[in-house]
Amino acid sequence: MTHSLNTPASPKASLSLPADRNLDDRSRRARLEPMSVLPLGDSLYEIESGAGHTYLVDMDAARCTCPDHVFRDARCKHIRRIAIEITEGRVPPPGRRAVVCHDCERSVFVDEDAPGPFYCEDHTLYPGDAVLDRETEDRLTVVDVSDRRADSVRIQSAGCSVAEYGTNENYDPDVPVVGAVYPHARVARNGVVPDSLKVYVFPRTRLQKVSVSSDETFAASRFRSETESESEPESQTRSRSRSRSRSRSRTERTERSAQS
């Protein structure tokens, strides 16, 4: 079964009973009978029973088209089965739909009218995340995640939108824009060089989230240590210089004494 929401039906199967197994007959049948649930949107679900019968269920109104509900006004096994599948994450709840993560194809639930692209939690970008530029394979650090589209954000220096920029032609123009910096900012004695912290903007689909390895963490720590050494106060530099001069003088006097 498929629908315009592009949300697939859950596999037709039976579900396991809970540990206590203290269930009434309808709840037990809701789990043990093989059924398939298809979300249709607007709180509507289509359910196919083990016998091959198909019914329509409105979860907001708690109504089903099956005889058990229509003639007995019972909370039938179909309503119960859909509630179970929603609770267990097998199908999306009312107002949500199932989509595929752009980077890993894992299924995630989003609002029915949410625009793509879609990402699971592991691939959702936040400020501070490390990303890979798919075009250049450069590593960058995210500083901002915008909800503005790539075709609506202009690059002043290039005179075009982010979507129209030459290297972005292969990426969708209607995706959000992400701001990122290259992680090798130059640090001078008086502080960070402003030009080295320039923020570059990319279509979201051009960037791939990556994990930071321990080697990269060590390298970043080493870089900070070297930077601190390069930018230490001038007084400390002069002090070490005088100490080295005194040491060389003592060495020269010792060598002249040894030669005499």
C-alpha positions as CSV (number, residue, x, y, z in Angstrom):
1,M,0.0,0.0,0.0
2,T,1.3,3.5,-0.8
3,H,-0.1,7.1,-0.6
4,S,0.7,10.6,-1.7
5,L,2.4,11.3,1.6
6,N,5.0,8.8,0.5
7,T,4.8,7.2,3.9
8,P,5.0,3.4,3.5
9,A,2.7,1.0,5.3
10,S,4.1,-0.9,8.3
11,P,4.9,-4.6,7.5
12,K,2.0,-6.9,7.8
13,A,2.9,-8.9,10.9
14,S,1.8,-9.8,14.4
15,L,3.2,-8.1,17.4
16,S,4.6,-9.6,20.6
17,L,2.5,-9.6,23.8
18,P,3.6,-7.5,26.8
19,A,5.3,-9.2,29.7
20,D,2.2,-9.1,32.0
21,R,-0.1,-10.4,29.3
22,N,-3.1,-9.1,31.2
23,L,-5.1,-8.1,28.2
24,D,-8.7,-8.2,27.2
25,D,-9.7,-10.1,24.0
26,R,-9.7,-7.1,21.7
27,S,-6.3,-5.9,22.9
28,R,-4.8,-9.5,22.6
29,R,-6.1,-9.8,19.0
30,A,-4.8,-6.3,18.1
31,R,-1.3,-7.6,18.8
32,L,-1.5,-11.2,17.7
33,E,-3.3,-10.9,14.4
34,P,-1.1,-9.9,11.4
35,M,-2.1,-6.3,10.3
36,S,-0.6,-3.6,8.2
37,V,-1.1,0.1,8.9
38,L,-0.9,2.9,6.3
39,P,-0.9,6.6,7.4
40,L,-3.0,8.7,5.0
41,G,-2.6,12.1,6.7
42,D,-5.0,14.3,8.7
43,S,-5.2,11.6,11.4
44,L,-6.5,9.0,9.0
45,Y,-5.1,5.5,8.7
46,E,-5.8,2.6,6.5
47,I,-5.5,-0.8,8.1
48,E,-5.5,-4.2,6.5
49,S,-6.5,-7.1,8.6
50,G,-5.2,-10.7,8.6
51,A,-8.2,-11.8,6.6
52,G,-7.4,-9.2,3.9
53,H,-10.2,-6.8,4.8
54,T,-9.3,-3.0,4.7
55,Y,-10.8,-0.4,7.0
56,L,-10.4,3.3,7.5
57,V,-9.6,4.7,10.9
58,D,-9.8,8.3,12.2
59,M,-7.5,8.3,15.3
60,D,-8.5,11.9,16.4
61,A,-12.2,10.9,16.4
62,A,-11.4,7.3,17.5
63,R,-13.7,5.9,14.7
64,C,-13.3,2.9,12.5
65,T,-15.3,1.6,9.6
66,C,-15.2,-2.0,10.8
67,P,-18.5,-3.8,11.9
68,D,-17.3,-4.1,15.5
69,H,-17.0,-0.3,15.9
70,V,-20.0,0.6,13.7
71,F,-22.5,-1.7,15.2
72,R,-21.2,-2.2,18.8
73,D,-19.5,1.2,19.2
74,A,-16.5,-0.7,20.6
75,R,-12.9,0.4,20.7
76,C,-12.1,-2.2,18.1
77,K,-8.8,-4.1,17.5
78,H,-8.0,-1.9,14.6
79,I,-8.0,1.4,16.6
80,R,-6.0,-0.4,19.3
81,R,-3.5,-1.7,16.8
82,I,-2.9,1.7,15.3
83,A,-2.4,3.2,18.8
84,I,0.1,0.4,19.5
85,E,2.1,1.0,16.3
86,I,2.2,4.8,16.9
87,T,3.4,4.3,20.5
88,E,6.1,1.8,19.3
89,G,7.3,4.1,16.5
90,R,6.2,1.8,13.7
91,V,4.1,4.5,12.1
92,P,4.0,8.3,12.6
93,P,1.3,9.9,14.9
94,P,-1.4,12.2,13.5
95,G,0.0,15.3,11.9
96,R,3.3,13.7,11.2
97,R,4.7,11.6,8.3
98,A,7.6,9.3,7.7
99,V,10.5,10.5,5.5
100,V,14.0,9.3,4.8
101,C,17.2,11.0,6.1
102,H,19.1,12.6,3.2
103,D,22.4,11.3,4.4
104,C,21.8,7.8,5.8
105,E,18.2,6.9,4.5
106,R,17.1,6.2,8.1
107,S,13.3,6.8,8.6
108,V,12.3,9.8,10.6
109,F,9.0,11.4,11.5
110,V,8.4,15.1,10.5
111,D,5.4,17.4,10.4
112,E,3.2,16.7,7.4
113,D,3.9,20.1,5.8
114,A,7.6,20.3,6.6
115,P,9.9,21.1,3.7
116,G,12.9,18.9,2.9
117,P,15.7,17.9,2.9
118,F,15.2,15.8,6.1
119,Y,17.8,14.5,8.5
120,C,17.9,12.1,11.4
121,E,19.3,13.3,14.7
122,D,22.7,11.9,13.9
123,H,22.9,14.1,10.8
124,T,21.2,17.2,11.9
125,L,23.6,20.1,12.0
126,Y,24.2,22.4,15.0
127,P,26.7,25.2,15.6
128,G,30.1,23.7,16.5
129,D,29.6,20.6,14.4
130,A,32.3,19.4,12.0
131,V,31.3,19.0,8.4
132,L,32.8,17.9,5.1
133,D,32.4,19.9,1.9
134,R,31.3,17.4,-0.7
135,E,32.9,19.4,-3.5
136,T,36.4,20.0,-2.1
137,E,36.5,17.5,0.8
138,D,37.6,20.3,3.1
139,R,36.7,20.2,6.8
140,L,34.8,23.1,8.2
141,T,33.0,24.1,11.4
142,V,29.4,25.1,11.5
143,V,28.6,28.5,13.0
144,D,25.0,29.0,11.9
145,V,22.1,27.0,10.5
146,S,19.5,29.2,8.8
147,D,16.0,28.4,7.6
148,R,16.5,30.7,4.6
149,R,16.7,29.0,1.2
150,A,19.9,29.0,-0.9
151,D,18.1,30.8,-3.8
152,S,17.1,33.7,-1.5
153,V,20.5,34.4,0.2
154,R,22.8,36.6,-1.9
155,I,26.6,36.5,-1.9
156,Q,27.4,40.2,-2.3
157,S,31.0,39.7,-3.5
158,A,29.9,37.4,-6.2
159,G,26.7,39.2,-7.2
160,C,24.6,36.1,-7.1
161,S,22.6,33.9,-4.8
162,V,24.1,31.0,-2.9
163,A,22.2,28.6,-5.3
164,E,23.6,30.4,-8.4
165,Y,27.2,30.3,-7.3
166,G,29.3,28.2,-9.7
167,T,30.2,25.3,-7.4
168,N,26.7,25.0,-6.0
169,E,25.0,24.3,-9.3
170,N,24.6,20.6,-8.6
171,Y,22.7,21.2,-5.3
172,D,19.0,22.0,-4.8
173,P,18.2,25.7,-4.7
174,D,15.4,25.4,-2.2
175,V,17.4,23.9,0.7
176,P,18.4,25.9,3.8
177,V,21.7,27.7,4.0
178,V,24.5,26.8,6.5
179,G,27.3,29.2,7.5
180,A,30.7,27.6,8.3
181,V,34.3,28.6,8.9
182,Y,37.5,26.8,8.1
183,P,39.1,25.6,11.3
184,H,42.6,26.8,10.6
185,A,42.2,30.5,11.7
186,R,45.4,32.4,11.9
187,V,46.2,33.9,15.3
188,A,48.6,36.8,15.6
189,R,50.2,38.3,18.7
190,N,47.3,40.8,19.2
191,G,44.6,38.2,18.6
192,V,42.7,36.4,15.8
193,V,43.2,37.7,12.3
194,P,39.7,38.7,11.2
195,D,40.0,37.7,7.6
196,S,40.8,34.1,8.6
197,L,37.5,33.8,10.3
198,K,35.4,34.6,7.3
199,V,32.0,32.8,7.3
200,Y,31.2,30.9,4.1
201,V,27.7,29.9,3.2
202,F,26.7,26.7,1.6
203,P,23.5,24.8,0.5
204,R,22.7,22.4,3.3
205,T,23.0,19.4,1.0
206,R,26.6,20.3,0.0
207,L,27.8,19.6,3.6
208,Q,28.1,16.2,5.3
209,K,28.2,15.9,9.0
210,V,31.4,14.1,10.3
211,S,32.6,13.0,13.7
212,V,35.8,14.5,15.2
213,S,38.4,11.8,15.8
214,S,40.7,11.7,18.8
215,D,43.6,12.5,16.4
216,E,41.9,15.6,15.3
217,T,41.2,16.6,18.9
218,F,44.8,16.1,19.7
219,A,45.9,18.2,16.7
220,A,43.5,21.0,17.7
221,S,44.9,20.9,21.2
222,R,48.5,21.0,19.9
223,F,47.5,23.9,17.6
224,R,46.2,25.9,20.6
225,S,49.3,25.2,22.5
226,E,51.5,26.5,19.7
227,T,49.3,29.5,19.2
228,E,49.5,30.4,22.9
229,S,53.3,30.1,22.7
230,E,53.5,32.4,19.7
231,S,51.2,35.0,21.3
232,E,52.8,35.1,24.7
233,P,53.6,38.5,26.3
234,E,56.6,40.3,25.0
235,S,58.1,40.6,28.5
236,Q,58.3,36.8,28.8
237,T,60.0,36.7,25.4
238,R,62.6,39.3,26.4
239,S,63.2,37.5,29.7
240,R,64.0,34.2,28.0
241,S,66.2,36.0,25.6
242,R,68.3,37.5,28.4
243,S,68.5,34.1,30.1
244,R,69.9,32.6,26.9
245,S,72.4,35.4,26.6
246,R,73.6,34.9,30.2
247,S,73.9,31.2,29.6
248,R,76.0,31.8,26.4
249,S,78.3,34.2,28.3
250,R,79.0,31.7,31.1
251,T,79.7,29.0,28.5
252,E,82.2,31.3,26.7
253,R,84.0,32.2,30.0
254,T,84.3,28.5,30.8
255,E,85.7,27.7,27.4
256,R,88.4,30.5,27.7
257,S,89.4,29.3,31.1
258,A,89.8,25.8,29.9
259,Q,92.1,27.0,27.0
260,S,94.3,29.1,29.2
